[in-house]
Amino acid sequence: MTRRRKAVAAGVDIGGTTIKLGLVDGDGSLLARRRLPYAEMASFDDLADRIAHDVRAMEGDSGRTADALGIAVPGYARPDDGVMIDGTSNVPLLTNRSLAQALRQRLGLDCRTINDGSAAALGELQFGAGRGVARFALLTLGTGVGGGIVVHGRLATADDGVPPELGAMVLDDAPAGARTLEDFASARGFARAYACRGGAEGLSPDEIFHRAAAGEEAAIAAIDAVARRLAQAFGSLTNALGLELCLVGGGIAGAGEPLLARIRAHFPHFTWPFLRTRCRIDGATTGEDAGVLGAAAAAQPPAFSSAQPSTSSIE
């Protein structure tokens, strides 16, 4: 009897600072990984060449061959050809270009494109804290704010794959200043919250959390203010969708309980009483690999097909 080989997919997570790559099997194990600095890419063709080279290098490192490739990108790619038409301000080399087509030509693989927030949610659904959860939302906190929503065990997108822009949720109708979730909860939002409470300007979230741990009142107040806005966003999503789980991911989520505990404390103020008893707030578990894992799952070789994400496919 011939033993069937496990499917393997390559996942590529395109960020404005770093491009992460991994070879992933159907159990969510990373068989090999690579990183590329986005700033080193001289052109679109250079970007595609470097990614293709590293996919082949990972195959050599692991002794496994990719069956398909998924690409997590900021913004939105057209379903028919993978051309990027929105959200490329931090990755301008992709504007009006199809990385899926370029990698298909170089690697001979079926290539699918998925929004990076949706990819992170799919990574949690398939391999992380969202496994087995029917209805959850993930917010990813970093340079910006993104995320995804899962309903009935499937990614929630428009029929043509347009993802929700969770960072664009308007939380304050002030005519000037911060209005959206991204304004409040991105790295820039943490820095603004801290400076507005008497702290130094331009500090990173890591430094603000470090100062809060040392007991600095301005840092504690800033984190609490951001946590309140995150609770407001999660409360609105839970009221609308009856969520079972709200996840916090992205680089800033590495702060862990000092942030999560404050979100939980504010959550009841924004959530219908019965619905809040059915929902918990926790940290994402796939960490910085969420985008790579979700991109690989979006590639949909047989072992990755259960979540059926909406993606752009170039075959």
C-alpha positions as CSV (number, residue, x, y, z in Angstrom):
1,M,0.0,0.0,0.0
2,T,1.4,3.4,-1.0
3,R,1.4,6.0,1.7
4,R,0.0,9.3,0.5
5,R,2.3,12.3,0.8
6,K,1.1,15.2,2.9
7,A,0.3,18.3,0.9
8,V,2.7,21.2,1.3
9,A,2.0,24.8,0.4
10,A,4.3,27.8,0.3
11,G,3.0,30.9,2.2
12,V,4.3,34.4,1.5
13,D,3.4,37.3,3.7
14,I,4.1,40.7,2.1
15,G,4.8,43.5,4.5
16,G,6.1,47.0,4.0
17,T,9.2,46.2,6.2
18,T,9.6,42.4,5.9
19,I,8.5,39.7,3.5
20,K,8.1,36.4,5.4
21,L,8.1,33.0,3.6
22,G,7.4,29.5,4.8
23,L,6.7,26.0,3.6
24,V,3.7,24.6,5.5
25,D,2.2,21.2,5.7
26,G,-1.5,20.4,6.4
27,D,-0.9,20.2,10.1
28,G,0.4,23.8,10.2
29,S,4.0,22.8,10.7
30,L,6.6,25.2,9.3
31,L,9.0,23.0,7.4
32,A,11.3,25.9,6.4
33,R,11.2,29.7,6.6
34,R,12.9,32.7,5.1
35,R,12.7,36.5,5.5
36,L,13.4,39.2,2.9
37,P,13.7,43.0,3.6
38,Y,11.2,44.8,1.5
39,A,13.5,47.8,1.3
40,E,16.1,45.8,-0.7
41,M,13.8,45.2,-3.6
42,A,14.8,47.3,-6.5
43,S,11.8,46.6,-8.7
44,F,8.7,44.4,-9.1
45,D,10.7,41.9,-11.1
46,D,13.4,41.8,-8.4
47,L,10.8,41.2,-5.8
48,A,9.3,38.3,-7.8
49,D,12.7,36.8,-8.5
50,R,13.8,37.0,-4.9
51,I,10.6,35.3,-3.7
52,A,10.8,32.6,-6.3
53,H,14.4,31.9,-5.4
54,D,13.7,31.6,-1.7
55,V,10.7,29.3,-2.3
56,R,13.1,26.9,-4.2
57,A,15.7,27.4,-1.5
58,M,13.1,26.4,1.2
59,E,12.2,23.3,-0.9
60,G,15.9,22.4,-0.9
61,D,16.2,23.0,2.9
62,S,13.3,20.8,3.7
63,G,13.5,18.2,1.1
64,R,9.8,18.9,0.3
65,T,8.1,20.4,-2.8
66,A,5.4,22.9,-2.7
67,D,2.1,21.9,-4.3
68,A,0.7,25.5,-4.4
69,L,1.6,29.0,-3.2
70,G,-0.5,31.6,-1.3
71,I,0.4,35.3,-1.0
72,A,-0.9,37.5,1.8
73,V,-1.0,41.1,0.7
74,P,-2.2,44.4,2.2
75,G,-5.3,45.6,0.4
76,Y,-7.1,43.9,-2.3
77,A,-6.3,42.0,-5.5
78,R,-8.7,41.4,-8.4
79,P,-10.1,37.9,-8.3
80,D,-9.6,37.2,-12.0
81,D,-5.9,38.1,-12.4
82,G,-4.5,38.9,-9.0
83,V,-3.7,42.5,-9.9
84,M,-3.4,44.7,-6.8
85,I,-5.9,47.6,-7.0
86,D,-6.1,48.8,-3.4
87,G,-4.0,49.2,-0.2
88,T,-0.5,49.2,-1.7
89,S,0.7,52.5,-0.1
90,N,3.3,50.7,2.0
91,V,4.3,48.3,-0.8
92,P,4.3,50.5,-3.9
93,L,6.0,47.9,-6.1
94,L,2.8,45.9,-6.1
95,T,0.6,48.8,-7.4
96,N,-1.4,47.6,-10.4
97,R,0.8,44.5,-10.7
98,S,0.0,40.8,-10.2
99,L,2.6,39.0,-8.0
100,A,0.5,35.8,-8.4
101,Q,1.0,35.9,-12.2
102,A,4.7,36.6,-11.8
103,L,5.3,33.8,-9.4
104,R,3.1,31.4,-11.5
105,Q,5.4,32.1,-14.4
106,R,8.6,31.6,-12.4
107,L,7.5,28.6,-10.3
108,G,4.8,26.8,-12.3
109,L,2.6,26.7,-9.3
110,D,-1.1,27.6,-8.7
111,C,-0.8,30.9,-6.9
112,R,-3.6,32.5,-4.8
113,T,-3.7,36.0,-3.3
114,I,-5.5,36.8,0.0
115,N,-5.7,40.0,2.1
116,D,-3.2,40.0,4.9
117,G,-5.8,40.5,7.6
118,S,-7.9,37.7,6.2
119,A,-4.8,35.5,6.0
120,A,-4.1,36.1,9.7
121,A,-7.6,35.1,10.6
122,L,-7.4,32.0,8.4
123,G,-4.1,31.1,10.1
124,E,-5.9,31.2,13.4
125,L,-8.9,29.3,12.1
126,Q,-6.9,26.5,10.6
127,F,-3.9,26.2,13.1
128,G,-4.4,28.5,16.1
129,A,-6.8,29.8,18.7
130,G,-9.7,29.9,16.2
131,R,-9.7,26.2,15.4
132,G,-13.1,24.8,16.0
133,V,-14.7,28.2,16.7
134,A,-17.6,29.1,14.4
135,R,-17.7,32.8,14.9
136,F,-14.7,35.0,15.8
137,A,-12.9,38.2,15.0
138,L,-9.2,38.9,14.9
139,L,-7.7,42.4,15.2
140,T,-4.0,42.6,14.3
141,L,-2.1,45.5,15.9
142,G,1.1,46.8,14.4
143,T,2.1,49.7,12.1
144,G,-1.6,49.7,11.2
145,V,-4.6,47.8,12.3
146,G,-6.1,45.0,10.3
147,G,-7.8,41.6,10.9
148,G,-10.5,39.3,9.7
149,I,-13.9,37.8,10.6
150,V,-14.9,34.2,10.6
151,V,-18.7,33.3,10.5
152,H,-19.9,29.7,10.4
153,G,-16.3,28.6,10.2
154,R,-15.6,30.5,7.0
155,L,-13.8,33.8,6.3
156,A,-16.3,36.6,5.9
157,T,-15.7,38.6,2.7
158,A,-17.8,40.0,-0.1
159,D,-18.7,37.5,-2.9
160,D,-15.8,38.8,-5.0
161,G,-13.3,38.4,-2.1
162,V,-13.2,42.1,-0.9
163,P,-12.2,41.8,2.8
164,P,-13.5,43.9,5.7
165,E,-11.3,46.8,6.6
166,L,-11.6,46.5,10.4
167,G,-9.0,49.2,11.0
168,A,-11.3,51.7,9.3
169,M,-14.1,51.3,11.8
170,V,-15.1,54.8,12.9
171,L,-15.1,55.0,16.7
172,D,-15.3,58.7,17.2
173,D,-17.0,61.4,15.1
174,A,-14.7,64.2,16.1
175,P,-14.2,66.6,13.2
176,A,-10.5,66.5,13.7
177,G,-7.9,64.1,15.2
178,A,-8.3,60.4,15.8
179,R,-11.5,58.8,14.4
180,T,-10.8,55.2,13.3
181,L,-9.7,52.1,15.1
182,E,-6.4,52.3,13.3
183,D,-5.9,55.9,14.5
184,F,-6.4,54.8,18.1
185,A,-4.8,51.3,18.3
186,S,-1.9,51.3,15.8
187,A,1.7,51.9,16.9
188,R,1.1,55.5,16.1
189,G,-2.1,55.5,18.1
190,F,-0.2,54.2,21.2
191,A,2.4,56.9,20.8
192,R,-0.3,59.6,20.5
193,A,-2.2,58.3,23.6
194,Y,1.0,58.4,25.6
195,A,2.1,61.8,24.5
196,C,-1.4,63.2,25.2
197,R,-1.1,62.1,28.8
198,G,2.2,63.9,29.4
199,G,4.6,61.3,28.1
200,A,7.4,61.7,25.6
201,E,6.5,61.8,21.9
202,G,7.2,59.1,19.4
203,L,7.7,56.1,21.8
204,S,7.1,52.6,20.6
205,P,4.4,50.4,22.1
206,D,7.1,48.1,23.6
207,E,8.6,51.1,25.4
208,I,5.2,52.3,26.6
209,F,4.4,48.8,28.0
210,H,7.8,48.7,29.7
211,R,7.2,52.0,31.4
212,A,3.7,50.8,32.5
213,A,5.2,47.7,34.0
214,A,7.5,50.0,36.0
215,G,4.4,51.9,37.3
216,E,4.5,55.0,35.3
217,E,1.0,56.6,35.4
218,A,1.1,58.1,31.9
219,A,1.9,54.8,30.3
220,I,-0.7,52.9,32.3
221,A,-3.3,55.5,31.3
222,A,-2.3,55.4,27.6
223,I,-2.6,51.6,27.5
224,D,-6.0,51.8,29.2
225,A,-7.2,54.3,26.7
226,V,-6.2,52.2,23.7
227,A,-7.7,49.1,25.4
228,R,-11.0,50.9,25.7
229,R,-11.1,51.6,22.0
230,L,-10.3,48.0,21.2
231,A,-13.1,46.9,23.6
232,Q,-15.4,49.3,21.8
233,A,-14.6,47.7,18.4
234,F,-14.9,44.2,19.7
235,G,-18.2,45.1,21.4
236,S,-19.7,46.4,18.2
237,L,-18.6,43.3,16.3
238,T,-20.0,41.0,19.0
239,N,-23.3,42.9,19.1
240,A,-23.6,42.6,15.3
241,L,-22.4,39.0,14.8
242,G,-22.8,37.2,18.1
243,L,-19.1,36.4,18.3
244,E,-17.8,33.5,20.4
245,L,-14.2,34.7,20.5
246,C,-12.3,38.0,20.0
247,L,-8.6,37.6,19.3
248,V,-5.8,40.2,19.4
249,G,-2.8,39.6,17.2
250,G,0.0,41.4,15.5
251,G,3.3,42.6,16.9
252,I,1.7,44.8,19.7
253,A,-0.3,41.8,20.9
254,G,3.0,40.4,22.3
255,A,2.3,42.6,25.3
256,G,-0.1,39.8,26.4
257,E,-2.1,40.1,29.6
258,P,-1.3,43.8,30.4
259,L,-3.3,44.7,27.3
260,L,-5.8,41.8,27.2
261,A,-6.9,42.3,30.8
262,R,-7.8,45.9,30.2
263,I,-9.7,45.1,27.0
264,R,-11.7,42.5,29.0
265,A,-12.4,45.1,31.7
266,H,-13.9,47.6,29.2
267,F,-15.7,45.0,27.0
268,P,-18.9,44.9,29.1
269,H,-19.5,48.7,28.6
270,F,-19.9,48.1,24.9
271,T,-21.5,44.7,24.6
272,W,-25.1,43.5,25.0
273,P,-25.2,41.6,28.4
274,F,-26.3,38.2,27.1
275,L,-23.9,38.3,24.2
276,R,-20.9,39.2,26.3
277,T,-21.4,36.1,28.4
278,R,-21.0,34.0,25.3
279,C,-17.7,35.6,24.1
280,R,-14.2,35.5,25.4
281,I,-11.2,37.8,24.6
282,D,-7.8,36.2,24.1
283,G,-4.5,36.5,22.3
284,A,-3.8,35.0,18.9
285,T,-1.6,31.9,19.1
286,T,0.1,31.8,15.7
287,G,2.1,34.9,16.4
288,E,4.2,36.4,13.7
289,D,3.6,33.3,11.5
290,A,-0.1,34.0,11.2
291,G,0.2,35.6,7.7
292,V,2.4,32.8,6.3
293,L,0.2,30.1,7.7
294,G,-3.0,31.7,6.4
295,A,-1.4,32.4,3.0
296,A,-0.5,28.7,2.8
297,A,-4.0,27.6,3.8
298,A,-5.4,30.0,1.2
299,A,-3.4,28.1,-1.5
300,Q,-5.8,25.2,-1.0
301,P,-4.0,22.0,-1.7
302,P,-6.1,19.1,-0.5
303,A,-5.1,19.2,3.1
304,F,-5.7,22.9,3.4
305,S,-9.2,23.1,1.8
306,S,-11.6,23.0,4.8
307,A,-11.9,26.8,5.4
308,Q,-12.7,27.6,1.8
309,P,-11.4,31.2,1.8
310,S,-12.3,33.6,-0.9
311,T,-9.1,34.3,-2.9
312,S,-7.7,35.4,-6.2
313,S,-6.4,32.4,-8.1
314,I,-3.9,32.3,-11.0
315,E,-3.5,28.8,-12.4
